[in-house]
């Protein structure tokens, strides 16, 4: 199992630029699948080129064990986890991503 699954990433390009996602699946060395539980739900994750994504060192602790077990987490858990992580990364009124 790839260690990047369950990590938080943000888009560097495209119309979803700057949006936070959770890495759901690694397709190959060039692309991966992302979900945010809102616009990109777990049932239909976004396929994105790795060059267009910045994978952070932050792990979605509540989501990773579910993904590793081969199950699909609920969309509300993904949204909640990303929202909490985004709040914790805002300092001095600016996002740190």
Biopython code that builds the backbone (N, CA, C, O; Angstrom):
import numpy as np
from Bio.PDB.StructureBuilder import StructureBuilder

atoms = [
    (1, "UNK", "N", (0.852, -1.188, 0.000)),
    (1, "UNK", "CA", (0.000, 0.000, 0.000)),
    (1, "UNK", "C", (0.894, 1.246, 0.000)),
    (1, "UNK", "O", (1.860, 1.325, 0.759)),
    (2, "UNK", "N", (0.572, 2.187, -0.832)),
    (2, "UNK", "CA", (1.340, 3.420, -0.964)),
    (2, "UNK", "C", (1.128, 4.313, 0.251)),
    (2, "UNK", "O", (-0.001, 4.475, 0.714)),
    (3, "UNK", "N", (2.210, 4.894, 0.770)),
    (3, "UNK", "CA", (2.121, 5.745, 1.963)),
    (3, "UNK", "C", (1.429, 7.077, 1.687)),
    (3, "UNK", "O", (1.053, 7.777, 2.627)),
    (4, "UNK", "N", (1.256, 7.439, 0.420)),
    (4, "UNK", "CA", (0.595, 8.712, 0.089)),
    (4, "UNK", "C", (-0.918, 8.647, 0.220)),
    (4, "UNK", "O", (-1.576, 9.687, 0.271)),
    (5, "UNK", "N", (-1.479, 7.449, 0.276)),
    (5, "UNK", "CA", (-2.930, 7.325, 0.422)),
    (5, "UNK", "C", (-3.331, 7.862, 1.794)),
    (5, "UNK", "O", (-2.736, 7.508, 2.811)),
    (6, "UNK", "N", (-4.345, 8.718, 1.805)),
    (6, "UNK", "CA", (-4.811, 9.328, 3.045)),
    (6, "UNK", "C", (-4.142, 10.645, 3.373)),
    (6, "UNK", "O", (-4.497, 11.289, 4.360)),
    (7, "UNK", "N", (-3.180, 11.059, 2.563)),
    (7, "UNK", "CA", (-2.505, 12.334, 2.807)),
    (7, "UNK", "C", (-3.315, 13.472, 2.180)),
    (7, "UNK", "O", (-4.065, 13.275, 1.224)),
    (8, "UNK", "N", (-3.141, 14.641, 2.737)),
    (8, "UNK", "CA", (-3.835, 15.832, 2.237)),
    (8, "UNK", "C", (-2.993, 16.440, 1.123)),
    (8, "UNK", "O", (-1.771, 16.540, 1.226)),
    (9, "UNK", "N", (-3.675, 16.842, 0.059)),
    (9, "UNK", "CA", (-3.010, 17.467, -1.080)),
    (9, "UNK", "C", (-3.830, 18.669, -1.515)),
    (9, "UNK", "O", (-5.026, 18.756, -1.239)),
    (10, "UNK", "N", (-3.174, 19.588, -2.196)),
    (10, "UNK", "CA", (-3.922, 20.688, -2.788)),
    (10, "UNK", "C", (-3.541, 20.835, -4.249)),
    (10, "UNK", "O", (-2.424, 20.520, -4.658)),
    (11, "UNK", "N", (-4.488, 21.317, -5.013)),
    (11, "UNK", "CA", (-4.329, 21.443, -6.447)),
    (11, "UNK", "C", (-3.494, 22.681, -6.774)),
    (11, "UNK", "O", (-3.735, 23.760, -6.233)),
    (12, "UNK", "N", (-2.514, 22.519, -7.659)),
    (12, "UNK", "CA", (-1.676, 23.633, -8.103)),
    (12, "UNK", "C", (-2.123, 24.187, -9.445)),
    (12, "UNK", "O", (-1.703, 25.276, -9.837)),
    (13, "UNK", "N", (-2.974, 23.447, -10.156)),
    (13, "UNK", "CA", (-3.392, 23.872, -11.490)),
    (13, "UNK", "C", (-4.820, 23.429, -11.760)),
    (13, "UNK", "O", (-5.336, 22.510, -11.124)),
    (14, "UNK", "N", (-5.441, 24.097, -12.709)),
    (14, "UNK", "CA", (-6.808, 23.772, -13.079)),
    (14, "UNK", "C", (-7.794, 24.692, -12.393)),
    (14, "UNK", "O", (-7.408, 25.576, -11.628)),
    (15, "UNK", "N", (-9.064, 24.479, -12.670)),
    (15, "UNK", "CA", (-10.057, 25.372, -12.069)),
    (15, "UNK", "C", (-10.301, 25.073, -10.600)),
    (15, "UNK", "O", (-10.976, 25.844, -9.917)),
    (16, "UNK", "N", (-9.761, 23.961, -10.100)),
    (16, "UNK", "CA", (-9.849, 23.658, -8.673)),
    (16, "UNK", "C", (-8.575, 24.082, -7.931)),
    (16, "UNK", "O", (-8.318, 23.608, -6.824)),
    (17, "UNK", "N", (-7.793, 24.953, -8.524)),
    (17, "UNK", "CA", (-6.521, 25.416, -7.958)),
    (17, "UNK", "C", (-6.701, 25.924, -6.532)),
    (17, "UNK", "O", (-7.585, 26.733, -6.254)),
    (18, "UNK", "N", (-5.844, 25.433, -5.630)),
    (18, "UNK", "CA", (-5.872, 25.853, -4.235)),
    (18, "UNK", "C", (-6.818, 25.049, -3.364)),
    (18, "UNK", "O", (-6.835, 25.243, -2.148)),
    (19, "UNK", "N", (-7.593, 24.167, -3.935)),
    (19, "UNK", "CA", (-8.570, 23.374, -3.190)),
    (19, "UNK", "C", (-7.895, 22.177, -2.530)),
    (19, "UNK", "O", (-7.013, 21.549, -3.115)),
    (20, "UNK", "N", (-8.316, 21.870, -1.310)),
    (20, "UNK", "CA", (-7.771, 20.739, -0.563)),
    (20, "UNK", "C", (-8.485, 19.444, -0.914)),
    (20, "UNK", "O", (-9.697, 19.429, -1.128)),
    (21, "UNK", "N", (-7.722, 18.360, -0.971)),
    (21, "UNK", "CA", (-8.240, 17.037, -1.268)),
    (21, "UNK", "C", (-7.548, 16.012, -0.376)),
    (21, "UNK", "O", (-6.532, 16.303, 0.254)),
    (22, "UNK", "N", (-8.111, 14.820, -0.335)),
    (22, "UNK", "CA", (-7.466, 13.666, 0.280)),
    (22, "UNK", "C", (-7.116, 12.697, -0.842)),
    (22, "UNK", "O", (-7.936, 12.429, -1.720)),
    (23, "UNK", "N", (-5.891, 12.173, -0.809)),
    (23, "UNK", "CA", (-5.471, 11.200, -1.813)),
    (23, "UNK", "C", (-6.192, 9.885, -1.519)),
    (23, "UNK", "O", (-6.009, 9.288, -0.458)),
    (24, "UNK", "N", (-7.010, 9.444, -2.471)),
    (24, "UNK", "CA", (-7.834, 8.252, -2.300)),
    (24, "UNK", "C", (-7.159, 7.017, -2.897)),
    (24, "UNK", "O", (-7.229, 5.924, -2.334)),
    (25, "UNK", "N", (-6.500, 7.208, -4.053)),
    (25, "UNK", "CA", (-5.892, 6.068, -4.734)),
    (25, "UNK", "C", (-4.764, 6.554, -5.633)),
    (25, "UNK", "O", (-4.848, 7.635, -6.216)),
    (26, "UNK", "N", (-3.714, 5.758, -5.744)),
    (26, "UNK", "CA", (-2.631, 6.029, -6.672)),
    (26, "UNK", "C", (-2.866, 5.145, -7.897)),
    (26, "UNK", "O", (-2.874, 3.919, -7.783)),
    (27, "UNK", "N", (-3.055, 5.753, -9.055)),
    (27, "UNK", "CA", (-3.327, 4.994, -10.275)),
    (27, "UNK", "C", (-2.025, 4.456, -10.866)),
    (27, "UNK", "O", (-1.895, 3.255, -11.104)),
    (28, "UNK", "N", (-1.068, 5.345, -11.102)),
    (28, "UNK", "CA", (0.262, 4.966, -11.575)),
    (28, "UNK", "C", (1.225, 6.060, -11.129)),
    (28, "UNK", "O", (0.877, 6.900, -10.299)),
    (29, "UNK", "N", (2.442, 6.048, -11.684)),
    (29, "UNK", "CA", (3.438, 7.021, -11.237)),
    (29, "UNK", "C", (3.136, 8.444, -11.695)),
    (29, "UNK", "O", (3.788, 9.387, -11.246)),
    (30, "UNK", "N", (2.147, 8.615, -12.591)),
    (30, "UNK", "CA", (1.832, 9.945, -13.108)),
    (30, "UNK", "C", (0.488, 10.499, -12.662)),
    (30, "UNK", "O", (0.254, 11.700, -12.797)),
    (31, "UNK", "N", (-0.399, 9.668, -12.136)),
    (31, "UNK", "CA", (-1.730, 10.170, -11.788)),
    (31, "UNK", "C", (-2.263, 9.520, -10.521)),
    (31, "UNK", "O", (-1.857, 8.425, -10.132)),
    (32, "UNK", "N", (-3.184, 10.232, -9.896)),
    (32, "UNK", "CA", (-3.800, 9.763, -8.663)),
    (32, "UNK", "C", (-5.248, 10.211, -8.611)),
    (32, "UNK", "O", (-5.690, 11.016, -9.431)),
    (33, "UNK", "N", (-5.985, 9.683, -7.638)),
    (33, "UNK", "CA", (-7.394, 10.032, -7.469)),
    (33, "UNK", "C", (-7.551, 10.804, -6.166)),
    (33, "UNK", "O", (-6.993, 10.434, -5.133)),
    (34, "UNK", "N", (-8.329, 11.892, -6.238)),
    (34, "UNK", "CA", (-8.529, 12.787, -5.103)),
    (34, "UNK", "C", (-10.013, 12.960, -4.824)),
    (34, "UNK", "O", (-10.837, 12.915, -5.738)),
    (35, "UNK", "N", (-10.348, 13.159, -3.555)),
    (35, "UNK", "CA", (-11.734, 13.448, -3.169)),
    (35, "UNK", "C", (-11.715, 14.499, -2.078)),
    (35, "UNK", "O", (-10.800, 14.548, -1.256)),
    (36, "UNK", "N", (-12.752, 15.348, -2.081)),
    (36, "UNK", "CA", (-12.888, 16.349, -1.019)),
    (36, "UNK", "C", (-14.201, 16.210, -0.263)),
    (36, "UNK", "O", (-14.452, 16.958, 0.682)),
    (37, "UNK", "N", (-15.039, 15.267, -0.664)),
    (37, "UNK", "CA", (-16.306, 15.033, 0.030)),
    (37, "UNK", "C", (-17.388, 16.033, -0.313)),
    (37, "UNK", "O", (-18.512, 15.913, 0.176)),
    (38, "UNK", "N", (-17.078, 17.017, -1.142)),
    (38, "UNK", "CA", (-18.041, 18.056, -1.493)),
    (38, "UNK", "C", (-18.270, 18.048, -3.008)),
    (38, "UNK", "O", (-19.198, 17.399, -3.490)),
    (39, "UNK", "N", (-17.442, 18.755, -3.746)),
    (39, "UNK", "CA", (-17.580, 18.758, -5.203)),
    (39, "UNK", "C", (-17.070, 17.454, -5.805)),
    (39, "UNK", "O", (-17.624, 16.966, -6.790)),
    (40, "UNK", "N", (-16.045, 16.901, -5.234)),
    (40, "UNK", "CA", (-15.506, 15.611, -5.661)),
    (40, "UNK", "C", (-15.741, 14.603, -4.553)),
    (40, "UNK", "O", (-14.946, 14.467, -3.623)),
    (41, "UNK", "N", (-16.848, 13.906, -4.678)),
    (41, "UNK", "CA", (-17.248, 12.947, -3.658)),
    (41, "UNK", "C", (-16.459, 11.654, -3.825)),
    (41, "UNK", "O", (-15.873, 11.403, -4.878)),
    (42, "UNK", "N", (-16.451, 10.847, -2.788)),
    (42, "UNK", "CA", (-15.676, 9.607, -2.777)),
    (42, "UNK", "C", (-16.166, 8.623, -3.839)),
    (42, "UNK", "O", (-15.394, 7.788, -4.310)),
    (43, "UNK", "N", (-17.444, 8.714, -4.220)),
    (43, "UNK", "CA", (-17.982, 7.812, -5.234)),
    (43, "UNK", "C", (-17.420, 8.107, -6.623)),
    (43, "UNK", "O", (-17.339, 7.214, -7.467)),
    (44, "UNK", "N", (-17.034, 9.358, -6.860)),
    (44, "UNK", "CA", (-16.494, 9.763, -8.157)),
    (44, "UNK", "C", (-15.304, 10.694, -7.933)),
    (44, "UNK", "O", (-15.410, 11.903, -8.139)),
    (45, "UNK", "N", (-14.167, 10.128, -7.510)),
    (45, "UNK", "CA", (-12.999, 10.975, -7.228)),
    (45, "UNK", "C", (-12.401, 11.574, -8.495)),
    (45, "UNK", "O", (-12.615, 11.074, -9.599)),
    (46, "UNK", "N", (-11.654, 12.645, -8.314)),
    (46, "UNK", "CA", (-11.020, 13.357, -9.421)),
    (46, "UNK", "C", (-9.693, 12.693, -9.759)),
    (46, "UNK", "O", (-8.870, 12.443, -8.878)),
    (47, "UNK", "N", (-9.494, 12.413, -11.030)),
    (47, "UNK", "CA", (-8.209, 11.907, -11.496)),
    (47, "UNK", "C", (-7.360, 13.126, -11.844)),
    (47, "UNK", "O", (-7.780, 13.984, -12.621)),
    (48, "UNK", "N", (-6.170, 13.194, -11.266)),
    (48, "UNK", "CA", (-5.335, 14.373, -11.446)),
    (48, "UNK", "C", (-3.887, 13.937, -11.692)),
    (48, "UNK", "O", (-3.417, 12.953, -11.122)),
    (49, "UNK", "N", (-3.202, 14.677, -12.536)),
    (49, "UNK", "CA", (-1.786, 14.456, -12.796)),
    (49, "UNK", "C", (-0.992, 14.852, -11.546)),
    (49, "UNK", "O", (-1.275, 15.883, -10.935)),
    (50, "UNK", "N", (-0.019, 14.053, -11.170)),
    (50, "UNK", "CA", (0.777, 14.335, -9.968)),
    (50, "UNK", "C", (1.500, 15.676, -10.092)),
    (50, "UNK", "O", (1.732, 16.339, -9.081)),
    (51, "UNK", "N", (1.859, 16.084, -11.300)),
    (51, "UNK", "CA", (2.530, 17.369, -11.501)),
    (51, "UNK", "C", (1.647, 18.547, -11.111)),
    (51, "UNK", "O", (2.153, 19.620, -10.782)),
    (52, "UNK", "N", (0.337, 18.356, -11.144)),
    (52, "UNK", "CA", (-0.606, 19.436, -10.860)),
    (52, "UNK", "C", (-1.092, 19.441, -9.421)),
    (52, "UNK", "O", (-2.025, 20.168, -9.078)),
    (53, "UNK", "N", (-0.453, 18.623, -8.568)),
    (53, "UNK", "CA", (-0.874, 18.480, -7.175)),
    (53, "UNK", "C", (0.336, 18.606, -6.268)),
    (53, "UNK", "O", (1.420, 18.129, -6.602)),
    (54, "UNK", "N", (0.155, 19.243, -5.130)),
    (54, "UNK", "CA", (1.186, 19.304, -4.099)),
    (54, "UNK", "C", (0.701, 18.460, -2.923)),
    (54, "UNK", "O", (-0.264, 18.826, -2.251)),
    (55, "UNK", "N", (1.358, 17.347, -2.675)),
    (55, "UNK", "CA", (0.998, 16.484, -1.548)),
    (55, "UNK", "C", (1.728, 17.004, -0.325)),
    (55, "UNK", "O", (2.953, 17.127, -0.325)),
    (56, "UNK", "N", (0.972, 17.308, 0.713)),
    (56, "UNK", "CA", (1.546, 17.848, 1.942)),
    (56, "UNK", "C", (2.013, 16.709, 2.845)),
    (56, "UNK", "O", (1.813, 15.536, 2.528)),
    (57, "UNK", "N", (2.625, 17.053, 3.951)),
    (57, "UNK", "CA", (3.046, 16.064, 4.946)),
    (57, "UNK", "C", (1.934, 15.757, 5.939)),
    (57, "UNK", "O", (2.138, 14.990, 6.880)),
    (58, "UNK", "N", (0.772, 16.343, 5.741)),
    (58, "UNK", "CA", (-0.348, 16.187, 6.662)),
    (58, "UNK", "C", (-1.162, 14.958, 6.274)),
    (58, "UNK", "O", (-1.511, 14.768, 5.109)),
    (59, "UNK", "N", (-1.457, 14.127, 7.273)),
    (59, "UNK", "CA", (-2.240, 12.912, 7.044)),
    (59, "UNK", "C", (-3.639, 13.130, 7.602)),
    (59, "UNK", "O", (-3.800, 13.650, 8.706)),
    (60, "UNK", "N", (-4.645, 12.733, 6.841)),
    (60, "UNK", "CA", (-6.036, 12.770, 7.308)),
    (60, "UNK", "C", (-6.224, 11.549, 8.206)),
    (60, "UNK", "O", (-6.592, 10.472, 7.738)),
    (61, "UNK", "N", (-5.966, 11.731, 9.495)),
    (61, "UNK", "CA", (-5.916, 10.627, 10.457)),
    (61, "UNK", "C", (-7.196, 9.804, 10.515)),
    (61, "UNK", "O", (-7.131, 8.588, 10.698)),
    (62, "UNK", "N", (-8.347, 10.427, 10.364)),
    (62, "UNK", "CA", (-9.616, 9.697, 10.444)),
    (62, "UNK", "C", (-9.941, 8.953, 9.155)),
    (62, "UNK", "O", (-10.752, 8.027, 9.166)),
    (63, "UNK", "N", (-9.328, 9.338, 8.059)),
    (63, "UNK", "CA", (-9.662, 8.792, 6.754)),
    (63, "UNK", "C", (-8.696, 7.679, 6.330)),
    (63, "UNK", "O", (-9.121, 6.696, 5.722)),
    (64, "UNK", "N", (-7.429, 7.818, 6.638)),
    (64, "UNK", "CA", (-6.409, 6.881, 6.167)),
    (64, "UNK", "C", (-6.691, 5.426, 6.547)),
    (64, "UNK", "O", (-6.587, 4.560, 5.679)),
    (65, "UNK", "N", (-7.046, 5.109, 7.808)),
    (65, "UNK", "CA", (-7.297, 3.695, 8.133)),
    (65, "UNK", "C", (-8.463, 3.089, 7.349)),
    (65, "UNK", "O", (-8.447, 1.902, 7.024)),
    (66, "UNK", "N", (-9.462, 3.899, 7.050)),
    (66, "UNK", "CA", (-10.615, 3.418, 6.286)),
    (66, "UNK", "C", (-10.188, 3.101, 4.854)),
    (66, "UNK", "O", (-10.585, 2.076, 4.300)),
    (67, "UNK", "N", (-9.376, 3.981, 4.249)),
    (67, "UNK", "CA", (-8.905, 3.759, 2.883)),
    (67, "UNK", "C", (-7.975, 2.550, 2.803)),
    (67, "UNK", "O", (-8.048, 1.772, 1.851)),
    (68, "UNK", "N", (-7.112, 2.391, 3.788)),
    (68, "UNK", "CA", (-6.192, 1.261, 3.796)),
    (68, "UNK", "C", (-6.944, -0.056, 3.938)),
    (68, "UNK", "O", (-6.526, -1.074, 3.386)),
    (69, "UNK", "N", (-8.050, -0.042, 4.674)),
    (69, "UNK", "CA", (-8.862, -1.250, 4.841)),
    (69, "UNK", "C", (-9.635, -1.596, 3.568)),
    (69, "UNK", "O", (-10.285, -2.640, 3.507)),
    (70, "UNK", "N", (-9.571, -0.738, 2.561)),
    (70, "UNK", "CA", (-10.250, -1.000, 1.296)),
    (70, "UNK", "C", (-11.699, -0.561, 1.289)),
    (70, "UNK", "O", (-12.453, -0.932, 0.389)),
    (71, "UNK", "N", (-12.101, 0.222, 2.278)),
    (71, "UNK", "CA", (-13.474, 0.698, 2.364)),
    (71, "UNK", "C", (-13.549, 2.147, 1.882)),
    (71, "UNK", "O", (-12.528, 2.812, 1.703)),
    (72, "UNK", "N", (-14.776, 2.621, 1.676)),
    (72, "UNK", "CA", (-14.992, 4.005, 1.276)),
    (72, "UNK", "C", (-15.474, 4.803, 2.487)),
    (72, "UNK", "O", (-16.517, 4.481, 3.056)),
    (73, "UNK", "N", (-14.731, 5.845, 2.891)),
    (73, "UNK", "CA", (-15.196, 6.683, 3.991)),
    (73, "UNK", "C", (-16.389, 7.524, 3.567)),
    (73, "UNK", "O", (-16.578, 7.790, 2.380)),
    (74, "UNK", "N", (-17.183, 7.938, 4.529)),
    (74, "UNK", "CA", (-18.317, 8.809, 4.232)),
    (74, "UNK", "C", (-17.809, 10.178, 3.809)),
    (74, "UNK", "O", (-16.768, 10.641, 4.276)),
    (75, "UNK", "N", (-18.559, 10.820, 2.919)),
    (75, "UNK", "CA", (-18.170, 12.145, 2.430)),
    (75, "UNK", "C", (-18.131, 13.176, 3.547)),
    (75, "UNK", "O", (-17.290, 14.075, 3.533)),
    (76, "UNK", "N", (-19.027, 13.053, 4.505)),
    (76, "UNK", "CA", (-19.037, 14.045, 5.588)),
    (76, "UNK", "C", (-17.785, 13.926, 6.457)),
    (76, "UNK", "O", (-17.342, 14.925, 7.024)),
    (77, "UNK", "N", (-17.202, 12.727, 6.576)),
    (77, "UNK", "CA", (-15.949, 12.580, 7.324)),
    (77, "UNK", "C", (-14.793, 13.266, 6.600)),
    (77, "UNK", "O", (-13.942, 13.895, 7.229)),
    (78, "UNK", "N", (-14.771, 13.139, 5.285)),
    (78, "UNK", "CA", (-13.715, 13.796, 4.506)),
    (78, "UNK", "C", (-13.841, 15.307, 4.624)),
    (78, "UNK", "O", (-12.852, 15.998, 4.868)),
    (79, "UNK", "N", (-15.069, 15.829, 4.449)),
    (79, "UNK", "CA", (-15.294, 17.281, 4.559)),
    (79, "UNK", "C", (-14.886, 17.789, 5.934)),
    (79, "UNK", "O", (-14.198, 18.803, 6.050)),
    (80, "UNK", "N", (-15.314, 17.080, 6.975)),
    (80, "UNK", "CA", (-15.022, 17.496, 8.354)),
    (80, "UNK", "C", (-13.523, 17.510, 8.609)),
    (80, "UNK", "O", (-12.998, 18.460, 9.190)),
    (81, "UNK", "N", (-12.833, 16.459, 8.178)),
    (81, "UNK", "CA", (-11.398, 16.372, 8.399)),
    (81, "UNK", "C", (-10.650, 17.478, 7.666)),
    (81, "UNK", "O", (-9.754, 18.099, 8.239)),
    (82, "UNK", "N", (-11.001, 17.733, 6.416)),
    (82, "UNK", "CA", (-10.337, 18.792, 5.649)),
    (82, "UNK", "C", (-10.626, 20.168, 6.236)),
    (82, "UNK", "O", (-9.748, 21.031, 6.258)),
    (83, "UNK", "N", (-11.845, 20.376, 6.710)),
    (83, "UNK", "CA", (-12.208, 21.663, 7.301)),
    (83, "UNK", "C", (-11.397, 21.921, 8.572)),
    (83, "UNK", "O", (-10.914, 23.033, 8.787)),
    (84, "UNK", "N", (-11.247, 20.890, 9.416)),
    (84, "UNK", "CA", (-10.458, 21.034, 10.642)),
    (84, "UNK", "C", (-8.994, 21.306, 10.325)),
    (84, "UNK", "O", (-8.360, 22.142, 10.968)),
    (85, "UNK", "N", (-8.461, 20.602, 9.337)),
    (85, "UNK", "CA", (-7.066, 20.812, 8.954)),
    (85, "UNK", "C", (-6.852, 22.204, 8.380)),
    (85, "UNK", "O", (-5.827, 22.835, 8.639)),
    (86, "UNK", "N", (-7.812, 22.684, 7.606)),
    (86, "UNK", "CA", (-7.693, 24.019, 7.014)),
    (86, "UNK", "C", (-7.744, 25.089, 8.097)),
    (86, "UNK", "O", (-7.009, 26.074, 8.023)),
    (87, "UNK", "N", (-8.594, 24.912, 9.095)),
    (87, "UNK", "CA", (-8.664, 25.882, 10.198)),
    (87, "UNK", "C", (-7.357, 25.917, 10.967)),
    (87, "UNK", "O", (-6.899, 26.991, 11.360)),
    (88, "UNK", "N", (-6.754, 24.767, 11.186)),
    (88, "UNK", "CA", (-5.520, 24.711, 11.962)),
    (88, "UNK", "C", (-4.334, 25.283, 11.189)),
    (88, "UNK", "O", (-3.319, 25.634, 11.791)),
    (89, "UNK", "N", (-4.445, 25.381, 9.875)),
    (89, "UNK", "CA", (-3.348, 25.888, 9.055)),
    (89, "UNK", "C", (-3.489, 27.365, 8.693)),
    (89, "UNK", "O", (-2.715, 27.869, 7.879)),
    (90, "UNK", "N", (-4.443, 28.061, 9.268)),
    (90, "UNK", "CA", (-4.588, 29.499, 9.024)),
    (90, "UNK", "C", (-3.916, 30.231, 10.180)),
    (90, "UNK", "O", (-4.297, 30.081, 11.340)),
    (91, "UNK", "N", (-2.907, 31.025, 9.832)),
    (91, "UNK", "CA", (-2.170, 31.775, 10.847)),
    (91, "UNK", "C", (-2.066, 33.228, 10.401)),
    (91, "UNK", "O", (-1.755, 33.510, 9.243)),
    (92, "UNK", "N", (-2.323, 34.130, 11.310)),
    (92, "UNK", "CA", (-2.252, 35.563, 11.024)),
    (92, "UNK", "C", (-3.174, 35.948, 9.866)),
    (92, "UNK", "O", (-2.867, 36.861, 9.099)),
    (93, "UNK", "N", (-4.301, 35.247, 9.744)),
    (93, "UNK", "CA", (-5.269, 35.553, 8.712)),
    (93, "UNK", "C", (-4.876, 35.064, 7.329)),
    (93, "UNK", "O", (-5.572, 35.346, 6.354)),
    (94, "UNK", "N", (-3.760, 34.327, 7.225)),
    (94, "UNK", "CA", (-3.311, 33.833, 5.920)),
    (94, "UNK", "C", (-3.198, 32.320, 5.973)),
    (94, "UNK", "O", (-2.823, 31.743, 6.994)),
    (95, "UNK", "N", (-3.525, 31.695, 4.867)),
    (95, "UNK", "CA", (-3.373, 30.239, 4.788)),
    (95, "UNK", "C", (-1.903, 29.893, 4.590)),
    (95, "UNK", "O", (-1.183, 30.593, 3.878)),
    (96, "UNK", "N", (-1.471, 28.826, 5.215)),
    (96, "UNK", "CA", (-0.078, 28.430, 5.190)),
    (96, "UNK", "C", (0.215, 27.419, 4.076)),
    (96, "UNK", "O", (1.366, 27.012, 3.917)),
    (97, "UNK", "N", (-0.770, 27.012, 3.321)),
    (97, "UNK", "CA", (-0.548, 26.000, 2.286)),
    (97, "UNK", "C", (0.367, 26.555, 1.257)),
    (97, "UNK", "O", (0.692, 25.870, 0.287)),
]
sb = StructureBuilder()
sb.init_structure("model")
sb.init_model(0)
sb.init_chain("A")
sb.init_seg("    ")
for serial, (resi, resn, name, xyz) in enumerate(atoms, 1):
    if name == "N":
        sb.init_residue(resn, " ", resi, " ")
    sb.init_atom(name, np.array(xyz, "f"), 0.0, 1.0, " ", f" {name:<3s}", serial, name[0])
structure = sb.get_structure()
